[in-house]
């Protein structure tokens, strides 16, 4: 008879070398879209003006398990991304994010339409577009 082996219960799961990710986010609220924003060139302020907020929720965990993961209670979630730069976790309401994406797609469609019209009037050359 063969027995199926099981991992011991209560044991901390093992993370293989090379699969750790300091930008992993766990405990996200499904009503929001999350992204890391580098704290350079006033980007944090720019994102806040667009409706994003700094994530300070204690139930949200940034990065994999590591010794230097300690952060102050109630502080914004940040991770060092090298060369002295920190990236802060920010989020925006899902409905606002989807509105922004729809606007971007509309702008792209307008540019494609204008390009096709110009190409088809015979003064612009030849143009063939396809979406695969």
C-alpha positions as CSV (number, residue, x, y, z in Angstrom):
1,X,0.0,0.0,0.0
2,X,1.2,3.5,-0.8
3,X,0.5,6.4,1.4
4,X,0.1,10.0,0.2
5,X,2.5,12.3,1.9
6,X,1.2,15.5,3.2
7,X,2.9,18.6,4.4
8,X,2.7,19.0,8.2
9,X,-0.2,21.2,9.2
10,X,0.6,24.5,10.9
11,X,4.0,24.7,9.1
12,X,4.9,28.0,7.5
13,X,4.9,27.7,3.7
14,X,8.2,27.7,2.0
15,X,9.1,30.3,-0.7
16,X,11.6,29.0,-3.2
17,X,14.7,31.1,-4.0
18,X,14.1,33.3,-7.0
19,X,10.3,33.6,-6.6
20,X,10.2,36.3,-4.0
21,X,8.7,39.6,-5.0
22,X,9.0,42.7,-2.9
23,X,6.0,44.2,-4.8
24,X,3.5,41.5,-4.0
25,X,0.3,42.8,-2.4
26,X,-1.9,40.7,-0.3
27,X,-5.2,41.6,1.3
28,X,-6.4,43.9,-1.4
29,X,-9.9,45.3,-1.4
30,X,-11.6,44.2,-4.6
31,X,-13.4,47.6,-4.9
32,X,-10.0,49.2,-5.6
33,X,-7.2,48.9,-8.2
34,X,-3.7,49.1,-6.7
35,X,-0.3,50.2,-8.1
36,X,3.1,51.1,-6.8
37,X,4.2,54.7,-7.5
38,X,7.8,55.8,-7.2
39,X,8.3,58.8,-5.0
40,X,10.1,60.9,-7.6
41,X,9.2,64.1,-9.6
42,X,6.1,64.8,-7.5
43,X,4.4,61.6,-8.9
44,X,2.7,60.9,-5.5
45,X,1.0,64.3,-5.6
46,X,0.1,63.8,-9.3
47,X,-1.6,60.5,-8.5
48,X,-3.4,61.9,-5.5
49,X,-4.8,64.7,-7.7
50,X,-6.1,62.0,-10.0
51,X,-8.0,60.3,-7.2
52,X,-5.5,57.8,-5.9
53,X,-4.8,57.5,-2.1
54,X,-1.9,56.1,-0.2
55,X,-2.7,52.7,1.3
56,X,-2.4,52.7,5.1
57,X,-4.7,49.7,5.8
58,X,-3.1,47.3,8.2
59,X,-4.8,44.3,6.5
60,X,-2.9,45.0,3.3
61,X,0.6,43.3,3.2
62,X,3.3,44.5,0.8
63,X,6.1,42.1,-0.3
64,X,7.0,38.6,0.6
65,X,8.2,37.5,4.1
66,X,11.6,39.1,4.9
67,X,13.5,40.3,7.9
68,X,13.4,44.0,6.9
69,X,9.6,44.1,6.3
70,X,8.8,46.0,9.5
71,X,6.8,49.2,9.1
72,X,5.2,51.7,11.4
73,X,1.6,51.2,12.3
74,X,-0.6,53.6,10.4
75,X,2.1,54.6,7.9
76,X,1.8,54.4,4.1
77,X,2.9,51.2,2.6
78,X,6.3,51.7,1.0
79,X,9.1,49.5,-0.3
80,X,12.7,50.4,-1.4
81,X,13.1,49.9,-5.1
82,X,16.8,50.8,-5.4
83,X,19.0,53.9,-5.7
84,X,17.4,55.5,-2.7
85,X,13.9,55.5,-4.3
86,X,10.8,54.3,-2.4
87,X,7.7,53.1,-4.1
88,X,4.4,53.7,-2.3
89,X,1.4,51.5,-2.6
90,X,-1.6,53.6,-3.9
91,X,-5.1,52.7,-4.8
92,X,-8.1,54.2,-6.7
93,X,-11.7,53.2,-6.7
94,X,-12.3,50.6,-9.3
95,X,-15.1,52.6,-11.0
96,X,-12.8,55.6,-11.4
97,X,-10.0,53.4,-12.8
98,X,-12.4,51.9,-15.3
99,X,-13.6,55.4,-16.4
100,X,-10.0,56.4,-16.9
101,X,-9.2,53.3,-19.0
102,X,-12.3,53.9,-21.1
103,X,-11.2,57.5,-21.8
104,X,-7.7,56.2,-22.8
105,X,-9.2,53.7,-25.2
106,X,-11.5,56.4,-26.6
107,X,-8.5,58.6,-27.3
108,X,-6.7,55.7,-29.1
109,X,-9.7,55.0,-31.2
110,X,-10.0,58.7,-32.2
111,X,-6.3,58.7,-33.3
112,X,-6.7,55.5,-35.2
113,X,-9.9,56.8,-36.9
114,X,-8.2,60.0,-37.9
115,X,-5.1,58.2,-39.2
116,X,-7.3,55.9,-41.3
117,X,-9.3,58.8,-42.8
118,X,-6.2,60.6,-43.8
119,X,-4.7,57.5,-45.4
120,X,-7.9,56.7,-47.3
121,X,-8.2,60.2,-48.9
122,X,-5.2,59.4,-51.0
123,X,-2.9,62.1,-49.8
124,X,-1.1,60.2,-47.0
125,X,0.1,57.0,-48.7
126,X,-0.9,53.4,-47.9
127,X,-2.0,52.2,-44.5
128,X,-3.2,48.8,-43.3
129,X,-4.2,48.2,-39.7
130,X,-5.4,45.0,-38.1
131,X,-6.0,43.7,-34.6
132,X,-5.0,40.2,-34.0
